Amino acid sequence: MRNIRMEKDIILYYGNPAGYVSSGKAVVDPLFQSEELNAFLSRQKDIGEVKWTDGVYDRLVNGQRDTQELTLLKSCRVWQLKPESDIQMRFISLEDFGKSFGEPQMSDYQTVYDGEVETNDLEALYTKFNTAHPPGYAGHSLSMSDVLELYDENSSSFFYCDRFGFQEIGFAPPAQTQTMQL
C-alpha cells in the first residue's frame, strides 16, 4: 500500500483525505504539508499548481468528495473589529452601527480566519464559528458586528452578522489616495 495516492481526484495521505485536484490545481490542507507530500505532488503530471488552504480536510471528512461540489464552494474569511476600534462599535446591529458610525469599514476590522469551509450557508457558518472553531481560527465566537466574507478568484461578498441573520454589505478597503512629491 502506498502512503500517498490519488482516488477520484482526492489526495489521500496515509488514508486521510488531504486535498483534491481540480482543473490542474491541487488544493491541499496545510495540516499535511510535508516533504513527502510535496514530492508526490510534484511528480503528478496533471497538477500544475498547488494551493495550501485551511479547511480542506474538514470539508473532505464531512463527506464532500465530489470535486464539482468542492469547486463550487467559496472560501471564507471572518472579520472582527480590531482591539483598538471604538468599543461602542462592538456587538450592535447593523442599523445601530450605521446610525452611529456609518457603513462598516474594513480598516476597523482584522481577519481572524481565512480558509475553506464545508458550506456557504451563512447560518451553518454561524453555528460553526460559535461551537466548533476550525483550526487556525483566532477570534471570539461569531457575534453581532462581525463580518463573514465568501470569496473565490473572481469576487467577494460580505455579510454583517446582525441581530437576526446576516445583512449583505459593501465592505471594501478604504480608497487609497496618491500624493505626488516634487
DOMI-444956 format. One record per atom (N, C-alpha, C, O): chain; x, y, z. Coordinates in nm, 4 decimals. Layout:
A_X_Y_Z
...
***
This chain:
A_0.0839_-0.1185_0.0000
A_0.0000_0.0000_0.0000
A_0.0884_0.1249_0.0000
A_0.1814_0.1374_0.0797
A_0.0573_0.2155_-0.0904
A_0.1311_0.3411_-0.0953
A_0.0754_0.4359_0.0098
A_-0.0454_0.4395_0.0334
A_0.1630_0.5119_0.0721
A_0.1214_0.6037_0.1783
A_0.0464_0.7256_0.1260
A_-0.0405_0.7797_0.1944
A_0.0806_0.7693_0.0030
A_0.0132_0.8820_-0.0593
A_-0.0357_0.8352_-0.1953
A_0.0399_0.7778_-0.2737
A_-0.1639_0.8608_-0.2224
A_-0.2188_0.8182_-0.3504
A_-0.3371_0.9079_-0.3884
A_-0.3857_0.9875_-0.3081
A_-0.3814_0.8924_-0.5129
A_-0.4973_0.9674_-0.5631
A_-0.6098_0.8682_-0.5889
A_-0.5878_0.7613_-0.6459
A_-0.7305_0.9045_-0.5466
A_-0.8504_0.8274_-0.5782
A_-0.9587_0.9238_-0.6205
A_-1.0066_1.0033_-0.5397
A_-0.9979_0.9174_-0.7473
A_-1.1041_1.0040_-0.7997
A_-1.0772_1.1512_-0.7679
A_-1.1647_1.2204_-0.7158
A_-0.9590_1.1982_-0.7985
A_-0.9184_1.3379_-0.7782
A_-0.9076_1.3798_-0.6316
A_-0.8925_1.4986_-0.6030
A_-0.9148_1.2856_-0.5389
A_-0.8941_1.3133_-0.3970
A_-0.7535_1.2657_-0.3613
A_-0.7154_1.1537_-0.3952
A_-0.6766_1.3503_-0.2931
A_-0.5419_1.3151_-0.2500
A_-0.5526_1.2526_-0.1119
A_-0.5987_1.3165_-0.0174
A_-0.5098_1.1280_-0.1008
A_-0.5125_1.0565_0.0276
A_-0.3713_1.0496_0.0831
A_-0.2789_1.0036_0.0160
A_-0.3557_1.0957_0.2063
A_-0.2269_1.0969_0.2745
A_-0.2399_1.0033_0.3942
A_-0.3060_1.0359_0.4928
A_-0.1768_0.8879_0.3845
A_-0.1876_0.7848_0.4878
A_-0.3344_0.7562_0.5216
A_-0.3712_0.7408_0.6381
A_-0.4164_0.7497_0.4176
A_-0.5574_0.7182_0.4342
A_-0.6469_0.8372_0.4660
A_-0.7691_0.8228_0.4686
A_-0.5892_0.9534_0.4899
A_-0.6676_1.0728_0.5226
A_-0.6868_1.1595_0.3984
A_-0.5922_1.1794_0.3222
A_-0.8075_1.2112_0.3771
A_-0.8287_1.2997_0.2622
A_-0.7618_1.4342_0.2867
A_-0.8120_1.5164_0.3633
A_-0.6485_1.4559_0.2212
A_-0.5676_1.5752_0.2446
A_-0.6003_1.6885_0.1486
A_-0.5735_1.8047_0.1788
A_-0.6582_1.6558_0.0322
A_-0.6862_1.7587_-0.0663
A_-0.7536_1.7010_-0.1876
A_-0.7926_1.5842_-0.1884
A_-0.7676_1.7827_-0.2908
A_-0.8311_1.7399_-0.4137
A_-0.7656_1.8099_-0.5316
A_-0.6953_1.9096_-0.5147
A_-0.7892_1.7571_-0.6511
A_-0.7351_1.8150_-0.7732
A_-0.8517_1.8580_-0.8605
A_-0.9457_1.7818_-0.8831
A_-0.8441_1.9807_-0.9088
A_-0.9476_2.0338_-0.9974
A_-0.8827_2.1282_-1.0973
A_-0.8094_2.2193_-1.0587
A_-0.9092_2.1069_-1.2244
A_-0.8589_2.1936_-1.3319
A_-0.7078_2.2141_-1.3246
A_-0.6594_2.3257_-1.3434
A_-0.6335_2.1079_-1.2975
A_-0.4881_2.1153_-1.2948
A_-0.4290_2.1765_-1.1697
A_-0.3080_2.1976_-1.1620
A_-0.5142_2.2055_-1.0702
A_-0.4661_2.2661_-0.9456
A_-0.4987_2.1715_-0.8302
A_-0.6111_2.1231_-0.8173
A_-0.3974_2.1464_-0.7466
A_-0.4188_2.0687_-0.6243
A_-0.4481_2.1664_-0.5118
A_-0.3734_2.2620_-0.4910
A_-0.5569_2.1427_-0.4392
A_-0.5918_2.2236_-0.3230
A_-0.5763_2.1320_-0.2031
A_-0.6497_2.0341_-0.1891
A_-0.4794_2.1641_-0.1154
A_-0.4394_2.0734_-0.0086
A_-0.4381_2.1457_0.1248
A_-0.3975_2.2615_0.1336
A_-0.4829_2.0762_0.2285
A_-0.4826_2.1334_0.3629
A_-0.3390_2.1396_0.4147
A_-0.2675_2.0397_0.4076
A_-0.2945_2.2556_0.4672
A_-0.1571_2.2682_0.5170
A_-0.1265_2.1776_0.6358
A_-0.0104_2.1614_0.6734
A_-0.2288_2.1195_0.6940
A_-0.2113_2.0218_0.8007
A_-0.1215_1.9061_0.7542
A_-0.0522_1.8442_0.8350
A_-0.1236_1.8780_0.6244
A_-0.0494_1.7651_0.5691
A_0.0782_1.8065_0.4957
A_0.1432_1.7225_0.4335
A_0.1144_1.9328_0.5017
A_0.2311_1.9804_0.4278
A_0.3572_1.9131_0.4802
A_0.3904_1.9227_0.5984
A_0.4269_1.8445_0.3896
A_0.5498_1.7738_0.4241
A_0.6333_1.7561_0.2982
A_0.5834_1.7715_0.1868
A_0.7602_1.7238_0.3166
A_0.8471_1.6987_0.2012
A_0.7944_1.5813_0.1188
A_0.7987_1.5837_-0.0042
A_0.7449_1.4794_0.1874
A_0.6938_1.3607_0.1197
A_0.5739_1.3946_0.0304
A_0.5674_1.3499_-0.0842
A_0.4796_1.4731_0.0824
A_0.3622_1.5112_0.0034
A_0.4013_1.6071_-0.1088
A_0.3503_1.5954_-0.2202
A_0.4901_1.7007_-0.0813
A_0.5377_1.7915_-0.1868
A_0.6009_1.7145_-0.3016
A_0.5765_1.7451_-0.4183
A_0.6825_1.6142_-0.2686
A_0.7469_1.5327_-0.3717
A_0.6424_1.4567_-0.4533
A_0.6526_1.4494_-0.5758
A_0.5432_1.4009_-0.3868
A_0.4364_1.3281_-0.4556
A_0.3629_1.4210_-0.5527
A_0.3402_1.3857_-0.6684
A_0.3261_1.5396_-0.5046
A_0.2514_1.6335_-0.5879
A_0.3332_1.6807_-0.7073
A_0.2784_1.6984_-0.8161
A_0.4619_1.7011_-0.6893
A_0.5464_1.7473_-0.7998
A_0.5623_1.6401_-0.9082
A_0.5917_1.6728_-1.0231
A_0.5432_1.5131_-0.8729
A_0.5530_1.4047_-0.9712
A_0.4254_1.3846_-1.0521
A_0.4266_1.3122_-1.1516
A_0.3154_1.4474_-1.0112
A_0.1883_1.4289_-1.0810
A_0.1831_1.5164_-1.2054
A_0.1953_1.6385_-1.1966
A_0.1649_1.4535_-1.3218
A_0.1665_1.5268_-1.4485
A_0.0461_1.6198_-1.4645
A_0.0558_1.7223_-1.5321
A_-0.0669_1.5851_-1.4030
A_-0.1884_1.6644_-1.4213
A_-0.2022_1.7785_-1.3206
A_-0.3051_1.8460_-1.3180
A_-0.0994_1.8011_-1.2371
A_-0.1041_1.9085_-1.1390
A_-0.0018_2.0148_-1.1759
A_0.1188_1.9900_-1.1751
A_-0.0520_2.1342_-1.2083
A_0.0370_2.2434_-1.2460
A_0.0624_2.3418_-1.1330
A_0.1590_2.4181_-1.1361
A_-0.0261_2.3395_-1.0324
A_-0.0160_2.4355_-0.9223
A_-0.0673_2.3689_-0.7959
A_-0.1597_2.2877_-0.8012
A_-0.0074_2.4030_-0.6820
A_-0.0528_2.3535_-0.5523
A_-0.0916_2.4730_-0.4674
A_-0.0137_2.5670_-0.4516
A_-0.2130_2.4690_-0.4125
A_-0.2604_2.5758_-0.3254
A_-0.2859_2.5149_-0.1877
A_-0.3674_2.4236_-0.1739
A_-0.2165_2.5653_-0.0866
A_-0.2322_2.5172_0.0509
A_-0.3417_2.6011_0.1165
A_-0.3264_2.7221_0.1331
A_-0.4512_2.5367_0.1535
A_-0.5697_2.6091_0.2002
A_-0.6269_2.5446_0.3256
A_-0.6572_2.4253_0.3268
A_-0.6416_2.6243_0.4310
A_-0.7026_2.5747_0.5548
A_-0.8459_2.5296_0.5303
A_-0.9165_2.5871_0.4475
A_-0.8888_2.4261_0.6028
A_-1.0270_2.3809_0.5995
A_-1.0576_2.2726_0.4989
A_-1.1670_2.2164_0.5021
A_-0.9646_2.2408_0.4089
A_-0.9911_2.1398_0.3066
A_-1.0157_2.0029_0.3702
A_-1.1088_1.9321_0.3315
A_-0.9337_1.9661_0.4662
A_-0.9504_1.8368_0.5329
A_-1.0900_1.8262_0.5955
A_-1.1576_1.7245_0.5799
A_-1.1331_1.9318_0.6665
A_-1.2652_1.9306_0.7303
A_-1.3756_1.9085_0.6277
A_-1.4674_1.8299_0.6510
A_-1.3668_1.9773_0.5146
A_-1.4685_1.9620_0.4102
A_-1.4714_1.8198_0.3570
A_-1.5787_1.7620_0.3395
A_-1.3550_1.7633_0.3314
A_-1.3499_1.6290_0.2761
A_-1.3984_1.5239_0.3754
A_-1.4681_1.4298_0.3375
A_-1.3620_1.5396_0.5011
A_-1.4037_1.4447_0.6040
A_-1.5556_1.4481_0.6225
A_-1.6174_1.3469_0.6555
A_-1.6146_1.5654_0.6010
A_-1.7594_1.5791_0.6164
A_-1.8368_1.5296_0.4943
A_-1.9540_1.5628_0.4764
A_-1.7707_1.4508_0.4113
A_-1.8414_1.3815_0.3035
A_-1.8440_1.4503_0.1700
A_-1.9096_1.4004_0.0785
A_-1.7771_1.5612_0.1532
A_-1.7774_1.6281_0.0238
A_-1.6630_1.5728_-0.0596
A_-1.5523_1.6267_-0.0597
A_-1.6914_1.4657_-0.1297
A_-1.5892_1.4020_-0.2122
A_-1.6072_1.4347_-0.3592
A_-1.5186_1.4056_-0.4395
A_-1.7174_1.4934_-0.3959
A_-1.7427_1.5291_-0.5340
A_-1.6639_1.6557_-0.5671
A_-1.6912_1.7614_-0.5102
A_-1.5686_1.6472_-0.6563
A_-1.4828_1.7600_-0.6899
A_-1.5644_1.8779_-0.7400
A_-1.5311_1.9927_-0.7105
A_-1.6707_1.8519_-0.8153
A_-1.7534_1.9617_-0.8651
A_-1.8138_2.0383_-0.7471
A_-1.8166_2.1614_-0.7473
A_-1.8618_1.9653_-0.6470
A_-1.9188_2.0303_-0.5286
A_-1.8119_2.1108_-0.4559
A_-1.8394_2.2201_-0.4064
A_-1.6915_2.0582_-0.4493
A_-1.5837_2.1283_-0.3802
A_-1.5478_2.2579_-0.4503
A_-1.5246_2.3589_-0.3839
A_-1.5427_2.2577_-0.5814
A_-1.5004_2.3772_-0.6522
A_-1.6088_2.4842_-0.6532
A_-1.5775_2.6015_-0.6737
A_-1.7347_2.4482_-0.6318
A_-1.8411_2.5472_-0.6295
A_-1.8439_2.6251_-0.4986
A_-1.8939_2.7375_-0.4947
A_-1.7912_2.5672_-0.3923
A_-1.7910_2.6362_-0.2646
A_-1.6884_2.7483_-0.2666
A_-1.5806_2.7355_-0.3245
A_-1.7243_2.8573_-0.2026
A_-1.6309_2.9679_-0.1901
A_-1.5506_2.9507_-0.0614
A_-1.5902_2.8766_0.0285
A_-1.4399_3.0188_-0.0543
A_-1.3623_3.0229_0.0690
A_-1.4269_3.1247_0.1619
A_-1.5136_3.2018_0.1208
A_-1.3835_3.1240_0.2876
A_-1.4479_3.2087_0.3879
A_-1.3423_3.2831_0.4698
A_-1.2403_3.2266_0.5091
A_-1.3698_3.4104_0.4940
A_-1.2911_3.4888_0.5889
A_-1.3861_3.5392_0.6963
A_-1.5003_3.5754_0.6681
A_-1.3376_3.5410_0.8191
A_-1.4129_3.6011_0.9288
A_-1.3383_3.7282_0.9690
A_-1.2190_3.7256_0.9992
A_-1.4115_3.8385_0.9685
A_-1.3567_3.9694_1.0051
A_-1.4173_4.0104_1.1389
A_-1.5389_4.0053_1.1572
A_-1.3314_4.0510_1.2319
A_-1.3776_4.1014_1.3608
A_-1.3100_4.2352_1.3878
A_-1.2001_4.2615_1.3389
A_-1.3764_4.3187_1.4656
A_-1.3235_4.4512_1.4952
A_-1.1867_4.4413_1.5624
A_-1.1644_4.3553_1.6476
A_-1.0969_4.5287_1.5237
A_-0.9632_4.5330_1.5826
A_-0.9745_4.5721_1.7301
A_-1.0679_4.6427_1.7682
A_-0.8810_4.5274_1.8125
A_-0.8849_4.5625_1.9554
A_-0.8870_4.7140_1.9804
A_-0.9478_4.7598_2.0772
A_-0.8219_4.7906_1.8947
A_-0.8147_4.9355_1.9161
A_-0.9367_5.0112_1.8609
A_-0.9450_5.1332_1.8753
A_-1.0308_4.9404_1.7981
A_-1.1501_5.0087_1.7451
A_-1.2393_5.0566_1.8598
A_-1.2281_5.0090_1.9728
A_-1.3270_5.1505_1.8292
A_-1.4190_5.2076_1.9278
A_-1.5010_5.0957_1.9916
A_-1.5661_5.0186_1.9212
A_-1.4981_5.0867_2.1228
A_-1.5675_4.9798_2.1963
A_-1.7178_4.9819_2.1686
A_-1.7831_4.8777_2.1755
A_-1.7738_5.0995_2.1372
A_-1.9171_5.1108_2.1129
A_-1.9592_5.0525_1.9783
A_-2.0787_5.0398_1.9517
A_-1.8625_5.0168_1.8926
A_-1.8932_4.9522_1.7645
A_-1.9286_4.8044_1.7832
A_-1.9908_4.7430_1.6965
A_-1.8890_4.7497_1.8950
A_-1.8986_4.6048_1.9162
A_-2.0389_4.5597_1.9535
A_-2.1106_4.6251_2.0292
A_-2.0749_4.4443_1.8964
A_-2.1957_4.3717_1.9357
A_-2.3223_4.4548_1.9195
A_-2.4116_4.4506_2.0041
A_-2.3295_4.5310_1.8092
A_-2.4504_4.6094_1.7827
A_-2.5057_4.5721_1.6452
A_-2.4346_4.5181_1.5603
A_-2.6331_4.6019_1.6254
A_-2.6973_4.5713_1.4975
A_-2.6395_4.6601_1.3879
A_-2.5762_4.7620_1.4152
A_-2.6625_4.6194_1.2641
A_-2.6155_4.6984_1.1502
A_-2.6841_4.8350_1.1486
A_-2.6212_4.9356_1.1158
A_-2.8116_4.8387_1.1835
A_-2.8848_4.9657_1.1876
A_-2.8208_5.0609_1.2883
A_-2.7967_5.1774_1.2567
A_-2.7929_5.0121_1.4097
A_-2.7305_5.0961_1.5116
A_-2.5880_5.1355_1.4717
A_-2.5444_5.2477_1.4972
A_-2.5166_5.0426_1.4092
A_-2.3811_5.0717_1.3617
A_-2.3872_5.1871_1.2624
A_-2.3098_5.2824_1.2715
A_-2.4807_5.1774_1.1669
A_-2.4944_5.2799_1.0637
A_-2.5286_5.4166_1.1206
A_-2.4754_5.5181_1.0756
A_-2.6177_5.4194_1.2199
A_-2.6586_5.5468_1.2810
A_-2.5413_5.6142_1.3520
A_-2.5259_5.7362_1.3452
A_-2.4599_5.5357_1.4190
A_-2.3517_5.5927_1.4993
A_-2.2184_5.6077_1.4258
A_-2.1421_5.7004_1.4533
A_-2.1903_5.5156_1.3315
A_-2.0560_5.5121_1.2721
A_-2.0550_5.5110_1.1192
A_-1.9479_5.5134_1.0586
A_-2.1721_5.5074_1.0564
A_-2.1767_5.4939_0.9112
A_-2.1593_5.3473_0.8721
A_-2.1726_5.2580_0.9558
A_-2.1299_5.3239_0.7468
A_-2.1091_5.1866_0.6993
A_-1.9848_5.1260_0.7650
A_-1.8862_5.1962_0.7873
A_-1.9890_4.9958_0.7960
A_-1.8679_4.9310_0.8483
A_-1.7519_4.9459_0.7493
A_-1.7699_4.9282_0.6288
A_-1.6338_4.9783_0.8005
A_-1.5154_4.9991_0.7183
A_-1.4133_4.8883_0.7443
A_-1.3872_4.8524_0.8592
A_-1.3572_4.8359_0.6389
A_-1.2590_4.7289_0.6505
A_-1.1403_4.7706_0.7384
A_-1.0797_4.6865_0.8048
A_-1.1078_4.8985_0.7388
A_-0.9930_4.9461_0.8171
A_-1.0136_4.9288_0.9678
A_-0.9165_4.9311_1.0433
A_-1.1383_4.9117_1.0128
A_-1.1670_4.8898_1.1548
A_-1.1618_4.7419_1.1927
A_-1.1722_4.7077_1.3105
A_-1.1458_4.6545_1.0938
A_-1.1553_4.5103_1.1146
A_-1.0220_4.4404_1.0864
A_-0.9337_4.4947_1.0199
A_-1.0109_4.3196_1.1387
A_-0.8978_4.2317_1.1085
A_-0.9513_4.0924_1.0768
A_-1.0583_4.0538_1.1239
A_-0.8767_4.0184_0.9975
A_-0.9158_3.8823_0.9621
A_-0.8734_3.7881_1.0742
A_-0.7571_3.7881_1.1146
A_-0.9677_3.7074_1.1250
A_-0.9360_3.6101_1.2299
A_-0.9452_3.4660_1.1782
A_-0.9114_3.3713_1.2493
A_-0.9917_3.4508_1.0523
A_-0.9942_3.3187_0.9895
A_-0.9987_3.3383_0.8390
A_-1.0666_3.4274_0.7882
A_-0.9249_3.2532_0.7686
A_-0.9262_3.2535_0.6228
A_-0.9024_3.1107_0.5771
A_-0.7927_3.0574_0.5946
A_-1.0035_3.0482_0.5188
A_-0.9874_2.9112_0.4730
A_-1.1123_2.8594_0.4053
A_-1.2127_2.9297_0.3931
A_-1.1041_2.7351_0.3614
A_-1.2190_2.6699_0.3008
A_-1.3050_2.6109_0.4109
A_-1.2541_2.5642_0.5128
A_-1.4341_2.6134_0.3898
A_-1.5292_2.5553_0.4835
A_-1.6229_2.4643_0.4060
A_-1.6287_2.4701_0.2831
A_-1.6956_2.3810_0.4774
A_-1.7757_2.2778_0.4121
A_-1.9097_2.3267_0.3589
A_-1.9854_2.2478_0.3025
A_-1.9404_2.4539_0.3753
A_-2.0681_2.5078_0.3289
A_-2.0562_2.6571_0.3032
A_-1.9660_2.7231_0.3549
A_-2.1468_2.7090_0.2239
A_-2.1583_2.8537_0.2073
A_-2.2863_2.9055_0.2703
A_-2.3220_3.0218_0.2517
A_-2.3555_2.8208_0.3444
A_-2.4768_2.8598_0.4142
A_-2.4385_2.9440_0.5364
A_-2.3682_2.8967_0.6257
A_-2.4850_3.0679_0.5392
A_-2.4434_3.1611_0.6443
A_-2.4841_3.1146_0.7831
A_-2.4066_3.1299_0.8775
A_-2.6031_3.0584_0.7985
A_-2.6477_3.0120_0.9300
A_-2.5628_2.8941_0.9779
A_-2.5312_2.8844_1.0965
A_-2.5257_2.8041_0.8856
A_-2.4382_2.6919_0.9215
A_-2.2997_2.7428_0.9609
A_-2.2372_2.6896_1.0526
A_-2.2522_2.8457_0.8914
A_-2.1224_2.9045_0.9265
A_-2.1293_2.9734_1.0623
A_-2.0336_2.9686_1.1396
A_-2.2421_3.0373_1.0914
A_-2.2601_3.0992_1.2223
A_-2.2451_2.9942_1.3325
A_-2.1760_3.0165_1.4319
A_-2.3103_2.8802_1.3136
A_-2.3009_2.7719_1.4118
A_-2.1574_2.7217_1.4225
A_-2.1061_2.7012_1.5324
A_-2.0933_2.7021_1.3078
A_-1.9559_2.6512_1.3072
A_-1.8618_2.7441_1.3842
A_-1.7818_2.6983_1.4658
A_-1.8715_2.8731_1.3582
A_-1.7792_2.9668_1.4215
A_-1.8208_3.0024_1.5645
A_-1.7582_3.0870_1.6283
A_-1.9255_2.9383_1.6140
A_-1.9655_2.9539_1.7534
A_-1.9379_2.8295_1.8362
A_-1.9048_2.8393_1.9543
A_-1.9516_2.7126_1.7748
A_-1.9427_2.5888_1.8538
A_-1.8240_2.5006_1.8194
A_-1.7789_2.4235_1.9042
A_-1.7727_2.5094_1.6986
A_-1.6645_2.4190_1.6568
A_-1.5627_2.4967_1.5746
A_-1.5522_2.4776_1.4535
A_-1.4878_2.5840_1.6405
A_-1.3902_2.6664_1.5693
A_-1.2936_2.5770_1.4921
A_-1.2370_2.4837_1.5490
A_-1.2744_2.6045_1.3630
A_-1.1798_2.5244_1.2843
A_-1.0358_2.5578_1.3215
A_-1.0101_2.6626_1.3807
A_-0.9420_2.4704_1.2876
A_-0.8014_2.5019_1.3126
A_-0.7646_2.6333_1.2429
A_-0.8048_2.6575_1.1291
A_-0.6897_2.7154_1.3108
A_-0.6476_2.8433_1.2549
A_-0.7404_2.9585_1.2886
A_-0.7108_3.0731_1.2546
A_-0.8518_2.9308_1.3545
A_-0.9453_3.0372_1.3928
A_-0.8879_3.1111_1.5123
A_-0.8568_3.0495_1.6142
A_-0.8734_3.2437_1.5008
A_-0.8048_3.3214_1.6055
A_-0.8937_3.4281_1.6680
A_-0.8427_3.5259_1.7226
A_-1.0248_3.4115_1.6614
A_-1.1130_3.5150_1.7141
A_-1.2069_3.4619_1.8205
A_-1.1989_3.3462_1.8617
A_-1.2966_3.5502_1.8638
A_-1.4010_3.5082_1.9577
A_-1.5145_3.4437_1.8785
A_-1.5157_3.4504_1.7556
A_-1.6088_3.3820_1.9473
A_-1.7236_3.3232_1.8791
A_-1.7947_3.4313_1.7981
A_-1.8039_3.5465_1.8405
A_-1.8446_3.3925_1.6814
A_-1.9075_3.4872_1.5908
A_-2.0235_3.5586_1.6599
A_-2.1082_3.4946_1.7222
A_-2.0271_3.6913_1.6486
A_-2.1260_3.7734_1.7174
A_-2.1683_3.8897_1.6289
A_-2.1116_3.9125_1.5220
A_-2.2708_3.9639_1.6763
A_-2.3123_4.0844_1.6055
A_-2.1913_4.1754_1.5884
A_-2.1066_4.1851_1.6771
A_-2.1845_4.2400_1.4769
A_-2.0800_4.3328_1.4331
A_-1.9655_4.2622_1.3609
A_-1.8799_4.3292_1.3032
A_-1.9613_4.1272_1.3625
A_-1.8603_4.0545_1.2855
A_-1.9050_4.0458_1.1393
A_-2.0235_4.0599_1.1092
A_-1.8109_4.0228_1.0504
A_-1.8406_4.0155_0.9077
A_-1.7869_3.8840_0.8521
A_-1.6717_3.8479_0.8760
A_-1.8722_3.8121_0.7771
A_-1.8307_3.6927_0.7038
A_-1.8085_3.7334_0.5590
A_-1.8893_3.8058_0.5008
A_-1.6994_3.6867_0.5019
A_-1.6713_3.7094_0.3602
A_-1.6667_3.5747_0.2908
A_-1.5928_3.4856_0.3327
A_-1.7444_3.5591_0.1856
A_-1.7375_3.4411_0.0995
A_-1.6736_3.4876_-0.0305
A_-1.7185_3.5853_-0.0905
A_-1.5684_3.4177_-0.0744
A_-1.4938_3.4669_-0.1899
A_-1.4376_3.3536_-0.2734
A_-1.4224_3.2408_-0.2264
A_-1.4070_3.3857_-0.3981
A_-1.3322_3.2976_-0.4876
A_-1.2378_3.3868_-0.5682
A_-1.2181_3.5033_-0.5337
A_-1.1795_3.3330_-0.6750
A_-1.0840_3.4116_-0.7532
A_-1.1483_3.5325_-0.8194
A_-1.0797_3.6290_-0.8530
A_-1.2807_3.5275_-0.8384
A_-1.3473_3.6311_-0.9163
A_-1.4194_3.7383_-0.8348
A_-1.4358_3.8510_-0.8817
A_-1.4622_3.7045_-0.7140
A_-1.5441_3.8010_-0.6411
A_-1.5464_3.7712_-0.4915
A_-1.5055_3.6643_-0.4462
A_-1.5960_3.8702_-0.4163
A_-1.6166_3.8570_-0.2722
A_-1.7541_3.9124_-0.2382
A_-1.8002_4.0090_-0.2991
A_-1.8191_3.8500_-0.1401
A_-1.9443_3.9012_-0.0842
A_-1.9254_3.9090_0.0658
A_-1.8680_3.8187_0.1266
A_-1.9740_4.0177_0.1261
A_-1.9548_4.0424_0.2688
A_-2.0910_4.0462_0.3380
A_-2.1867_4.1040_0.2864
A_-2.0980_3.9832_0.4564
A_-2.2236_3.9714_0.5292
A_-2.2013_4.0100_0.6752
A_-2.1218_3.9484_0.7461
A_-2.2728_4.1125_0.7179
A_-2.2672_4.1614_0.8554
A_-2.3530_4.0708_0.9422
A_-2.4683_4.0435_0.9087
A_-2.2977_4.0242_1.0528
A_-2.3729_3.9412_1.1474
A_-2.4632_4.0361_1.2266
A_-2.4162_4.1138_1.3098
A_-2.5927_4.0283_1.1993
A_-2.6882_4.1220_1.2553
A_-2.7650_4.0579_1.3713
A_-2.7376_3.9447_1.4113
A_-2.8598_4.1320_1.4229
A_-2.9406_4.0846_1.5356
A_-3.0074_3.9501_1.5016
A_-3.0060_3.8572_1.5823
A_-3.0650_3.9413_1.3827
A_-3.1267_3.8165_1.3351
A_-3.0740_3.7904_1.1954
A_-3.1159_3.8567_1.1005
A_-2.9843_3.6968_1.1810
A_-2.9311_3.6622_1.0499
A_-2.8187_3.7536_1.0056
A_-2.7473_3.8118_1.0874
A_-2.8043_3.7651_0.8744
A_-2.6942_3.8401_0.8138
A_-2.7495_3.9407_0.7145
A_-2.8538_3.9184_0.6532
A_-2.6783_4.0517_0.6994
A_-2.7116_4.1538_0.6005
A_-2.5905_4.1724_0.5091
A_-2.4789_4.1940_0.5562
A_-2.6137_4.1638_0.3781
A_-2.5024_4.1861_0.2856
A_-2.4641_4.3341_0.2880
A_-2.5500_4.4223_0.2863
A_-2.3333_4.3588_0.2920
A_-2.2836_4.4967_0.2981
A_-2.1770_4.5177_0.1907
A_-2.1173_4.4222_0.1410
A_-2.1547_4.6425_0.1567
A_-2.0453_4.6799_0.0678
A_-1.9239_4.7089_0.1550
A_-1.9104_4.8188_0.2089
A_-1.8380_4.6130_0.1684
A_-1.7267_4.6183_0.2628
A_-1.5998_4.6140_0.1809
A_-1.5644_4.5086_0.1281
A_-1.5315_4.7240_0.1690
A_-1.4128_4.7286_0.0832
A_-1.3041_4.8081_0.1535
A_-1.3326_4.8857_0.2447
A_-1.1807_4.7894_0.1120
A_-1.0730_4.8675_0.1718
A_-1.0975_5.0162_0.1480
A_-1.1582_5.0536_0.0477
A_-1.0512_5.1003_0.2383
A_-1.0684_5.2439_0.2170
A_-0.9969_5.2866_0.0901
A_-0.8927_5.2314_0.0548
A_-1.0529_5.3840_0.0227
A_-0.9928_5.4338_-0.1014
A_-0.8539_5.4884_-0.0716
A_-0.8341_5.5622_0.0250
A_-0.7596_5.4516_-0.1549
A_-0.6233_5.4991_-0.1356
A_-0.6040_5.6250_-0.2197
A_-0.6478_5.6327_-0.3345
A_-0.5392_5.7205_-0.1612
A_-0.5084_5.8416_-0.2357
A_-0.3579_5.8482_-0.2567
A_-0.2786_5.8099_-0.1707
A_-0.3228_5.8970_-0.3710
A_-0.1803_5.9097_-0.4012
A_-0.1440_6.0571_-0.3988
A_-0.2165_6.1426_-0.4496
A_-0.0320_6.0829_-0.3394
A_0.0173_6.2200_-0.3412
A_0.1498_6.2198_-0.4148
A_0.2295_6.1266_-0.4044
A_0.1701_6.3241_-0.4875
A_0.2926_6.3342_-0.5648
A_0.3844_6.4361_-0.4993
A_0.3444_6.5488_-0.4703
A_0.5050_6.3952_-0.4773
A_0.6015_6.4889_-0.4191
A_0.6991_6.5325_-0.5282
A_0.7485_6.4519_-0.6071
A_0.7240_6.6589_-0.5293
A_0.8166_6.7133_-0.6302
A_0.9526_6.7372_-0.5721
A_1.0427_6.7827_-0.6426
***
